[in-house]
Amino acid sequence: MKYNGVLIAVSDMENSRRFYRDVLGLKVVEDFGANVTLEGGIFLQTLDTWRTFIQSDQVVLPNHAGELYFEEEDIEGFCDRIASLDICYVHPLFEHRWGQRVVRFYDPDGHVIEVGERLDVVIRRFFEAGLSVAETAERMEIPIGMVLSALGDGALRLVKANMGDFIKVRDAYLDIIEHSPNLKQYARWEYGKHPTDDDLIRFISAGNMYMLMDGADIAGVAAITPGQGEDYRQVQWQVDAQDREVMTLHLLGILPRYQGAGVGRAMMRIALGMAAEGGMKAFRLDTLASNIPAQRFYESLGFVFCGKQHWYAENTGWTDFYLYEQEIRGGKTE
């Protein structure tokens, strides 16, 4: 089954063709006389032939049971352009509660046409007015992921934490551990064992703890260290790199409010870009063998499985860890 478009009955084909061309800028794709196909999957059918198709004379025009919906980048410019045309309005330009500005009017046969401001334009308008990604999503009643998709990774900032940020970073990890579904099953984090206050202080003191900021709010946290530990030297990595040419990820966590919205991917892309700018050859990390969601996440980002190690951790005891690596070439991640 394939959906092809919407068909509307019109009383004067030539008049309707002119309307959709002059007002909405739609070109004719196919012209079969009684049926005309316009761009965007809109089909015009003469009223008399439509009556024969449905075997009924009961066709009510105009009606308010539906509409043809269009989006426009410059909604004010569009309204200015059609102001001099002979158009019957359902209502003038106004703003919905979610911030999108729209205008509705009738076509020559009374079919309702809505032209709305493109949602990505509305998103940028609120963001540029000072709202964060999450605040924009809340204001527009849409998912955070939709906002981030429109704005790109640049809407978030990867900021190095200092000791003054310790409480915020600690609270972020506590929030993640407390409110992330299945985290205890897969990652098995337990604050005080992994991570600990000492872990965070050590990373912060070394300048290796980062916060992904959405405005004034933390969206994600991670330790990103130059070089690699002794245990990583036991791994059969695919990239031949010295310690100074490696960047390593630890304790990646996304705040519950931002989970499932692509924020983790954005944070990883920013981190990989940081590694590329630093001239690194490889970006490496490990995850528990039991943490299947994390494995799928890193593999989807292009990380390559490089083997298994049996290590000890305070929160798990002796257990298996999977090692992953992404090669970085010429300032670009692979």
C-alpha positions in Angstrom: 0.0 0.0 0.0 1.3 3.4 -0.9 -0.3 6.8 -0.1 -0.3 9.0 -3.2 -2.0 12.3 -2.1 -5.2 14.1 -1.6 -7.9 14.7 -4.3 -10.3 17.7 -4.1 -13.3 18.4 -6.3 -13.3 21.8 -8.1 -16.1 23.6 -10.0 -13.8 25.5 -12.4 -10.6 23.8 -13.3 -8.9 26.8 -14.9 -9.7 29.1 -12.0 -8.4 26.5 -9.5 -5.2 26.0 -11.5 -4.5 29.7 -11.4 -5.2 29.9 -7.7 -2.8 27.2 -6.7 -0.2 28.5 -9.1 -0.5 32.2 -8.1 -1.2 31.9 -4.4 0.7 28.8 -3.4 3.3 28.5 -6.2 2.3 24.9 -7.2 3.1 23.8 -10.7 1.1 21.3 -12.8 2.7 17.9 -13.0 0.1 16.1 -15.1 -2.9 17.4 -16.9 -5.6 14.9 -17.9 -8.3 17.5 -18.5 -10.8 16.5 -15.8 -8.0 15.6 -13.5 -4.9 17.8 -12.9 -2.0 16.7 -10.7 -0.1 19.4 -8.8 3.2 19.3 -7.0 3.1 17.9 -3.5 0.5 15.2 -4.3 -2.5 17.3 -4.8 -5.1 16.2 -7.3 -7.8 18.5 -8.7 -10.9 16.7 -10.1 -13.8 18.4 -11.9 -16.9 18.5 -9.8 -19.1 16.8 -12.4 -16.8 13.9 -12.9 -16.3 13.5 -9.1 -20.1 13.2 -8.8 -20.0 10.3 -11.2 -17.1 8.6 -9.4 -18.9 8.6 -6.0 -22.3 8.0 -7.7 -23.9 10.8 -5.8 -24.9 14.5 -6.1 -24.3 15.1 -2.4 -21.1 17.2 -2.6 -21.1 20.0 -0.1 -18.9 23.0 -0.9 -17.6 24.9 1.0 -17.0 22.9 4.2 -14.7 23.0 7.2 -14.1 19.3 7.7 -10.5 19.4 6.6 -7.8 21.5 5.1 -4.7 21.4 2.8 -1.7 22.3 5.0 1.4 24.1 3.7 4.5 25.5 5.5 6.4 28.6 4.6 9.7 29.8 5.9 8.8 33.5 5.7 5.2 33.6 6.8 5.0 37.4 7.1 6.5 37.8 3.6 3.9 35.3 2.3 1.0 37.2 3.9 2.3 40.4 2.4 2.5 38.8 -1.1 -1.1 37.6 -1.1 -2.5 40.7 0.6 -3.4 42.2 -2.8 -5.0 39.1 -4.2 -8.7 38.4 -4.1 -8.7 35.9 -1.3 -11.4 35.0 1.2 -9.8 34.4 4.6 -10.9 31.9 7.3 -8.8 34.0 9.7 -5.8 36.4 9.3 -2.3 35.6 10.5 -2.3 34.6 14.2 -0.1 32.6 16.6 -1.0 29.2 18.0 -0.3 28.6 21.7 2.9 26.6 20.7 4.2 29.6 18.9 3.6 28.7 15.2 2.1 31.5 13.2 -0.6 30.5 10.6 -3.1 31.9 8.2 -6.1 30.1 6.7 -8.1 31.0 3.7 -10.4 29.4 1.1 -9.6 28.2 -2.4 -12.2 29.1 -5.1 -14.4 26.2 -4.1 -14.3 26.8 -0.4 -11.6 24.2 0.5 -9.7 25.4 3.5 -6.0 26.2 3.0 -3.6 26.6 5.9 -0.2 28.1 5.5 1.9 27.8 8.6 5.3 29.0 9.7 7.8 26.2 9.2 8.4 24.5 12.6 12.2 24.6 12.3 11.9 28.4 11.9 9.7 28.6 15.0 12.3 26.6 16.9 15.2 28.8 15.8 13.1 31.9 16.7 12.6 30.8 20.3 16.2 29.5 20.6 17.6 32.8 19.3 15.4 34.7 21.7 17.3 33.0 24.6 15.4 29.8 25.4 17.4 26.6 25.8 16.8 23.5 23.8 14.7 22.0 26.6 12.8 25.3 27.2 12.1 25.6 23.5 10.7 22.1 23.5 8.5 22.8 26.5 7.3 26.2 25.0 6.4 24.5 21.7 5.0 21.2 23.2 7.3 19.1 21.1 10.1 16.6 22.0 13.6 17.8 22.8 14.9 15.6 20.0 12.9 17.5 17.5 14.4 20.8 18.7 17.9 19.4 18.6 17.4 18.0 15.2 16.4 21.5 13.9 19.2 23.3 15.7 22.1 20.8 15.4 24.8 19.9 17.9 25.9 23.6 18.1 22.9 24.3 20.3 24.7 22.5 23.1 28.1 23.3 24.6 30.7 21.0 26.0 32.2 22.8 29.0 35.1 21.7 31.1 34.1 21.4 34.8 36.1 23.0 37.6 36.0 22.3 41.3 33.3 24.8 41.7 31.1 22.5 39.6 31.6 19.5 41.8 28.2 19.5 43.4 26.5 20.0 40.1 28.4 17.2 38.5 27.8 14.9 41.5 24.1 15.7 41.5 23.9 15.0 37.8 25.3 11.5 38.3 22.9 10.9 41.2 20.0 12.0 39.1 21.1 9.7 36.3 21.5 6.7 38.6 18.2 7.4 40.4 16.0 8.0 37.4 17.4 6.2 34.4 15.3 3.1 33.5 17.4 -0.2 33.4 20.6 1.6 34.3 21.2 -0.7 37.3 20.6 -3.7 35.1 22.9 -2.8 32.3 25.5 -0.2 33.5 25.2 -1.3 37.2 26.3 2.1 38.4 26.1 2.6 42.2 27.2 5.9 43.5 29.9 5.6 46.1 31.3 2.5 44.3 31.2 3.6 40.7 31.3 6.5 40.4 32.6 8.0 43.6 33.3 11.5 44.9 37.1 10.7 44.5 36.5 9.7 40.9 34.8 13.0 40.1 37.3 15.1 42.0 40.2 13.3 40.3 38.8 13.9 36.8 37.8 17.5 37.6 41.3 18.3 39.1 43.0 16.9 36.0 40.8 19.0 33.8 39.1 15.9 32.2 35.5 16.2 33.4 33.1 17.8 31.0 29.5 19.0 31.2 27.2 19.2 28.1 25.3 22.4 28.7 21.9 23.3 27.5 21.8 26.9 28.4 22.3 26.9 32.2 21.3 23.3 32.6 23.5 20.2 32.4 22.3 17.8 29.7 25.1 15.3 30.0 28.4 14.5 31.8 31.5 12.5 30.9 35.2 12.3 31.7 37.3 12.5 28.5 41.0 11.9 29.2 44.0 12.3 26.9 46.0 9.1 26.8 45.0 5.7 28.2 45.6 3.6 31.3 47.9 0.6 31.7 45.0 -1.8 31.4 44.2 -0.5 27.9 47.7 -1.5 26.7 46.7 -5.1 27.0 44.0 -4.7 24.3 44.6 -5.6 20.6 43.5 -2.3 19.2 43.1 -1.9 15.4 44.6 1.6 15.3 48.4 1.8 15.9 48.6 4.8 18.2 50.9 6.0 21.0 49.3 6.9 24.4 49.5 10.6 23.6 47.6 10.0 20.4 44.6 8.4 22.2 41.6 10.0 23.9 39.5 7.8 26.3 35.9 8.1 27.4 34.7 7.4 30.9 31.4 7.7 32.8 29.2 9.0 29.9 25.8 9.9 31.3 22.8 11.8 30.0 20.3 13.4 32.3 16.9 11.7 32.4 15.1 14.7 30.9 17.4 14.5 27.8 17.5 10.8 27.3 16.1 9.4 24.1 16.5 12.7 22.3 19.8 12.3 20.5 21.7 14.2 23.2 24.1 11.3 23.8 24.9 11.2 20.1 25.4 15.0 20.0 27.8 14.7 23.0 29.8 12.0 21.4 30.0 13.9 18.1 31.3 16.9 19.9 33.8 14.8 21.9 35.0 13.1 18.7 35.4 16.5 17.1 37.5 17.6 20.1 39.7 14.6 19.6 40.2 15.4 16.0 41.1 19.0 16.7 43.6 17.7 19.2 45.3 15.6 16.6 44.4 12.2 18.1 44.5 9.0 16.1 42.0 7.0 18.1 39.1 7.4 20.5 38.6 4.5 22.9 36.2 3.3 25.6 35.0 0.3 27.4 31.6 -0.9 28.6 30.3 -3.9 30.6 29.6 -7.0 28.5 26.1 -6.9 30.0 25.5 -3.4 28.8 23.9 -4.3 25.5 22.2 -0.8 24.9 25.6 0.9 25.3 27.2 -1.5 22.9 24.5 -0.9 20.3 24.8 2.9 20.9 28.6 3.0 20.3 28.4 0.7 17.3 25.8 2.9 15.7 28.3 5.8 16.0 30.9 3.8 14.1 32.9 2.4 17.0 34.6 -1.0 16.4 34.6 -3.9 18.9 38.2 -4.6 19.8 37.9 -7.5 22.2 37.0 -8.5 25.7 38.9 -8.1 29.0 38.2 -9.5 32.5 38.6 -6.7 35.0 37.6 -5.8 38.5 35.4 -2.9 39.4 34.0 -1.9 42.8 30.4 -2.0 41.7 30.6 -5.3 39.8 33.5 -7.3 41.1 35.4 -9.3 38.5 33.5 -9.2 35.2 33.9 -8.9 31.4 34.3 -5.6 29.7 34.0 -4.9 25.9 36.5 -2.5 24.4 35.6 -0.2 21.5 37.6 2.2 19.3 37.0 4.7 16.6 39.8 5.8 14.3 40.3 9.5 13.7 42.0 10.5 10.4 43.1 13.9 9.2 40.8 15.7 11.6 37.8 13.6 10.8 36.2 10.8 12.6 35.5 7.5 10.8 
